[in-house]
Amino acid sequence: MPLATISPLIASGFHALSEPLRLQILDLLRSKELCVCDLCEALGVSQSKLSFHLKVLKEARLLRARQEGRWMYYSLDLPQFVVLEQHLGEFRRFSPIVSARPCDD
């Protein structure tokens, strides 16, 4: 059975979700758009540390950014969450639970 090719965007999405601070960022953005200063304050992290994690989330298309004046505002990019959810759904729908065969010695 050939291995499925995983889209780089799906791989980067799951990579982005593998870091606890990035999950906290996403959780804060669930209910509203926030600026960098609000995120720094809520998370208790420096802007330089936050910027790195925001970049990872943006590259994975999990966040949208918009500039208003000198401030940058972030919100969730929900279509990418749907893509990741659909990818996981494929496991649920098409992966039978079958016991492994014993390995040959």
C-alpha positions as CSV (number, residue, x, y, z in Angstrom):
1,M,0.0,0.0,0.0
2,P,1.6,3.3,-1.1
3,L,2.1,6.1,1.4
4,A,-0.1,9.1,1.0
5,T,1.5,12.3,0.1
6,I,0.9,14.9,2.8
7,S,0.5,18.5,1.7
8,P,3.2,20.8,3.1
9,L,0.4,23.1,4.3
10,I,-1.2,20.3,6.3
11,A,2.2,19.4,7.8
12,S,2.9,23.0,8.7
13,G,-0.5,23.3,10.3
14,F,0.0,20.4,12.6
15,H,3.5,21.5,13.3
16,A,2.1,24.9,14.3
17,L,-0.4,23.3,16.6
18,S,2.4,21.3,18.4
19,E,3.6,24.2,20.6
20,P,1.7,25.0,23.8
21,L,2.2,28.8,23.5
22,R,0.8,28.8,20.0
23,L,-2.2,26.9,21.2
24,Q,-2.7,29.6,23.9
25,I,-2.5,32.3,21.2
26,L,-5.2,30.5,19.1
27,D,-7.3,30.1,22.2
28,L,-7.2,33.8,22.9
29,L,-8.2,34.6,19.4
30,R,-11.2,32.3,19.4
31,S,-13.6,35.0,20.5
32,K,-12.1,38.2,19.0
33,E,-9.3,39.8,17.0
34,L,-6.4,41.1,19.2
35,C,-3.4,43.3,18.6
36,V,0.1,42.2,19.5
37,C,0.2,44.3,22.6
38,D,-2.9,42.6,24.0
39,L,-1.5,39.1,23.2
40,C,1.8,40.0,24.9
41,E,0.0,41.1,28.0
42,A,-2.4,38.2,28.2
43,L,0.4,35.7,27.6
44,G,3.1,37.4,29.6
45,V,5.7,37.1,26.9
46,S,7.9,39.6,25.1
47,Q,7.0,40.9,21.7
48,S,10.1,39.2,20.1
49,K,9.1,35.8,21.4
50,L,5.5,36.3,20.4
51,S,6.5,37.5,16.9
52,F,8.2,34.2,16.2
53,H,5.1,32.2,17.1
54,L,2.8,34.5,15.2
55,K,5.0,34.0,12.1
56,V,4.7,30.2,12.4
57,L,1.0,30.4,12.8
58,K,0.7,32.8,9.8
59,E,2.9,30.6,7.6
60,A,0.6,27.7,8.5
61,R,-2.4,29.9,7.5
62,L,-3.9,29.5,10.9
63,L,-3.9,33.3,11.5
64,R,-4.8,36.4,9.5
65,A,-3.0,39.6,10.1
66,R,-4.1,43.2,9.3
67,Q,-2.4,46.4,10.0
68,E,-4.3,49.4,11.3
69,G,-2.1,52.4,11.7
70,R,1.1,51.2,13.5
71,W,-0.7,48.2,15.1
72,M,-1.0,44.7,13.8
73,Y,-4.2,42.8,14.6
74,Y,-4.5,39.0,14.4
75,S,-7.5,36.7,14.0
76,L,-8.1,33.1,13.2
77,D,-8.1,32.0,9.6
78,L,-10.9,29.5,9.9
79,P,-10.7,27.8,6.4
80,Q,-7.4,26.3,7.3
81,F,-8.8,24.8,10.5
82,V,-11.4,23.1,8.3
83,V,-8.7,21.7,6.1
84,L,-6.9,20.2,9.1
85,E,-10.2,18.9,10.5
86,Q,-11.0,17.2,7.2
87,H,-7.6,15.6,7.1
88,L,-8.1,14.1,10.6
89,G,-11.7,13.0,9.6
90,E,-10.2,10.8,6.9
91,F,-8.5,8.7,9.6
92,R,-11.8,8.3,11.4
93,R,-13.7,7.4,8.2
94,F,-11.2,5.2,6.3
95,S,-8.9,3.6,8.8
96,P,-10.2,0.2,10.0
97,I,-9.1,-1.0,13.4
98,V,-7.3,-4.2,12.5
99,S,-4.9,-6.1,14.6
100,A,-1.4,-6.2,13.3
101,R,0.0,-9.4,11.9
102,P,2.8,-11.0,13.9
103,C,6.2,-10.0,12.5
104,D,8.4,-12.8,11.0
105,D,11.4,-13.5,13.1
